[in-house]
Amino acid sequence: MKINDSNVHINFEAYAQKTRDAAGTQEQSPPVTGETAPVDKVVLSPKAREIQEARNLLDEIPDTDEPKVAQIRLQLETGAYKIDGSQIAERMMRDMTLNNSFSMI
């Protein structure tokens, strides 16, 4: 079964429902000697493989930068961490300008 990126969710839901229906209506019987049971096979599109690989790489990245957090925590405890209000205000204004320009697109 080949899945393209435009209807991945629809294909998966249809497959999952079909599997649930089949499991509910059929009894599991052992395969007859000499015969092999059919094997399900999933073929991912190149785009799906790329997304899966990107997800795996993202999962390896820690959520926080622990050394930076430890450095700031130490600065806070010693009173050496200084907050520049004008720099914060400048960044807030820049972000607000960027957000407004993107919302007009």
C-alpha positions as YAML, in Angstrom:
chain: A
units: angstrom
residues:
- id: 1
  name: MET
  ca: [0.00, 0.00, 0.00]
- id: 2
  name: LYS
  ca: [1.58, 3.26, -1.06]
- id: 3
  name: ILE
  ca: [0.66, 6.35, 0.93]
- id: 4
  name: ASN
  ca: [1.15, 9.80, -0.48]
- id: 5
  name: ASP
  ca: [1.34, 12.87, 1.74]
- id: 6
  name: SER
  ca: [-2.02, 14.37, 0.70]
- id: 7
  name: ASN
  ca: [-4.21, 11.77, 2.37]
- id: 8
  name: VAL
  ca: [-2.04, 9.98, 4.93]
- id: 9
  name: HIS
  ca: [-4.52, 10.43, 7.76]
- id: 10
  name: ILE
  ca: [-7.49, 9.26, 5.68]
- id: 11
  name: ASN
  ca: [-5.62, 6.16, 4.46]
- id: 12
  name: PHE
  ca: [-4.49, 5.28, 7.97]
- id: 13
  name: GLU
  ca: [-7.96, 5.67, 9.45]
- id: 14
  name: ALA
  ca: [-9.50, 3.52, 6.71]
- id: 15
  name: TYR
  ca: [-6.85, 0.84, 7.23]
- id: 16
  name: ALA
  ca: [-7.26, 0.94, 11.02]
- id: 17
  name: GLN
  ca: [-11.05, 0.64, 10.76]
- id: 18
  name: LYS
  ca: [-10.78, -2.24, 8.30]
- id: 19
  name: THR
  ca: [-8.34, -4.00, 10.61]
- id: 20
  name: ARG
  ca: [-10.60, -3.49, 13.64]
- id: 21
  name: ASP
  ca: [-13.61, -4.80, 11.71]
- id: 22
  name: ALA
  ca: [-11.73, -7.85, 10.48]
- id: 23
  name: ALA
  ca: [-10.41, -8.63, 13.96]
- id: 24
  name: GLY
  ca: [-13.88, -8.37, 15.46]
- id: 25
  name: THR
  ca: [-15.62, -10.63, 12.93]
- id: 26
  name: GLN
  ca: [-13.01, -13.31, 12.33]
- id: 27
  name: GLU
  ca: [-11.64, -15.84, 14.76]
- id: 28
  name: GLN
  ca: [-7.91, -16.40, 14.90]
- id: 29
  name: SER
  ca: [-7.17, -19.84, 13.51]
- id: 30
  name: PRO
  ca: [-3.72, -21.40, 13.31]
- id: 31
  name: PRO
  ca: [-2.27, -21.54, 9.79]
- id: 32
  name: VAL
  ca: [-2.58, -24.83, 7.94]
- id: 33
  name: THR
  ca: [0.65, -26.82, 7.88]
- id: 34
  name: GLY
  ca: [2.70, -26.09, 4.80]
- id: 35
  name: GLU
  ca: [1.02, -22.74, 4.15]
- id: 36
  name: THR
  ca: [2.42, -19.41, 5.18]
- id: 37
  name: ALA
  ca: [0.22, -16.70, 6.60]
- id: 38
  name: PRO
  ca: [-0.13, -13.53, 4.55]
- id: 39
  name: VAL
  ca: [2.19, -10.72, 5.62]
- id: 40
  name: ASP
  ca: [1.13, -7.09, 5.75]
- id: 41
  name: LYS
  ca: [3.56, -4.70, 4.17]
- id: 42
  name: VAL
  ca: [3.70, -0.92, 4.50]
- id: 43
  name: VAL
  ca: [5.58, 1.14, 1.94]
- id: 44
  name: LEU
  ca: [6.32, 4.71, 2.99]
- id: 45
  name: SER
  ca: [6.68, 7.44, 0.44]
- id: 46
  name: PRO
  ca: [10.00, 9.30, 0.33]
- id: 47
  name: LYS
  ca: [8.29, 12.31, 1.95]
- id: 48
  name: ALA
  ca: [6.96, 10.15, 4.80]
- id: 49
  name: ARG
  ca: [10.42, 8.65, 5.34]
- id: 50
  name: GLU
  ca: [11.91, 12.14, 5.41]
- id: 51
  name: ILE
  ca: [9.34, 13.26, 7.99]
- id: 52
  name: GLN
  ca: [9.99, 10.16, 10.09]
- id: 53
  name: GLU
  ca: [13.75, 10.77, 9.99]
- id: 54
  name: ALA
  ca: [13.29, 14.43, 10.94]
- id: 55
  name: ARG
  ca: [11.06, 13.40, 13.87]
- id: 56
  name: ASN
  ca: [13.72, 10.95, 15.08]
- id: 57
  name: LEU
  ca: [16.39, 13.65, 14.90]
- id: 58
  name: LEU
  ca: [14.18, 16.11, 16.78]
- id: 59
  name: ASP
  ca: [13.54, 13.52, 19.49]
- id: 60
  name: GLU
  ca: [17.31, 13.33, 20.10]
- id: 61
  name: ILE
  ca: [17.58, 17.07, 20.79]
- id: 62
  name: PRO
  ca: [17.07, 17.95, 24.47]
- id: 63
  name: ASP
  ca: [14.14, 20.26, 25.26]
- id: 64
  name: THR
  ca: [16.32, 22.64, 27.26]
- id: 65
  name: ASP
  ca: [19.91, 23.84, 27.07]
- id: 66
  name: GLU
  ca: [20.97, 22.54, 30.49]
- id: 67
  name: PRO
  ca: [24.39, 24.30, 30.60]
- id: 68
  name: LYS
  ca: [22.77, 27.65, 29.80]
- id: 69
  name: VAL
  ca: [20.05, 27.09, 32.41]
- id: 70
  name: ALA
  ca: [22.68, 26.22, 35.01]
- id: 71
  name: GLN
  ca: [24.68, 29.36, 34.13]
- id: 72
  name: ILE
  ca: [21.64, 31.64, 34.44]
- id: 73
  name: ARG
  ca: [20.55, 29.92, 37.67]
- id: 74
  name: LEU
  ca: [24.01, 30.56, 39.14]
- id: 75
  name: GLN
  ca: [23.91, 34.20, 38.02]
- id: 76
  name: LEU
  ca: [20.47, 34.61, 39.62]
- id: 77
  name: GLU
  ca: [21.65, 33.08, 42.90]
- id: 78
  name: THR
  ca: [24.74, 35.31, 43.06]
- id: 79
  name: GLY
  ca: [22.88, 38.45, 41.95]
- id: 80
  name: ALA
  ca: [25.02, 38.80, 38.82]
- id: 81
  name: TYR
  ca: [22.14, 38.35, 36.37]
- id: 82
  name: LYS
  ca: [21.02, 41.73, 35.10]
- id: 83
  name: ILE
  ca: [17.86, 42.34, 33.10]
- id: 84
  name: ASP
  ca: [17.97, 45.12, 30.49]
- id: 85
  name: GLY
  ca: [14.40, 46.39, 30.24]
- id: 86
  name: SER
  ca: [15.07, 48.45, 27.12]
- id: 87
  name: GLN
  ca: [16.44, 45.40, 25.31]
- id: 88
  name: ILE
  ca: [13.35, 43.39, 26.27]
- id: 89
  name: ALA
  ca: [11.06, 46.20, 25.08]
- id: 90
  name: GLU
  ca: [12.96, 46.46, 21.80]
- id: 91
  name: ARG
  ca: [12.61, 42.74, 21.13]
- id: 92
  name: MET
  ca: [8.92, 42.83, 22.02]
- id: 93
  name: MET
  ca: [8.35, 45.66, 19.54]
- id: 94
  name: ARG
  ca: [10.33, 43.83, 16.84]
- id: 95
  name: ASP
  ca: [8.34, 40.63, 17.40]
- id: 96
  name: MET
  ca: [5.07, 42.55, 17.36]
- id: 97
  name: THR
  ca: [6.04, 44.21, 14.07]
- id: 98
  name: LEU
  ca: [6.98, 40.85, 12.54]
- id: 99
  name: ASN
  ca: [3.74, 39.24, 13.72]
- id: 100
  name: ASN
  ca: [1.67, 42.09, 12.27]
- id: 101
  name: SER
  ca: [3.44, 41.92, 8.93]
- id: 102
  name: PHE
  ca: [2.83, 38.14, 8.68]
- id: 103
  name: SER
  ca: [-0.84, 38.46, 9.57]
- id: 104
  name: MET
  ca: [-1.36, 40.79, 6.58]
- id: 105
  name: ILE
  ca: [-0.14, 38.16, 4.12]
...
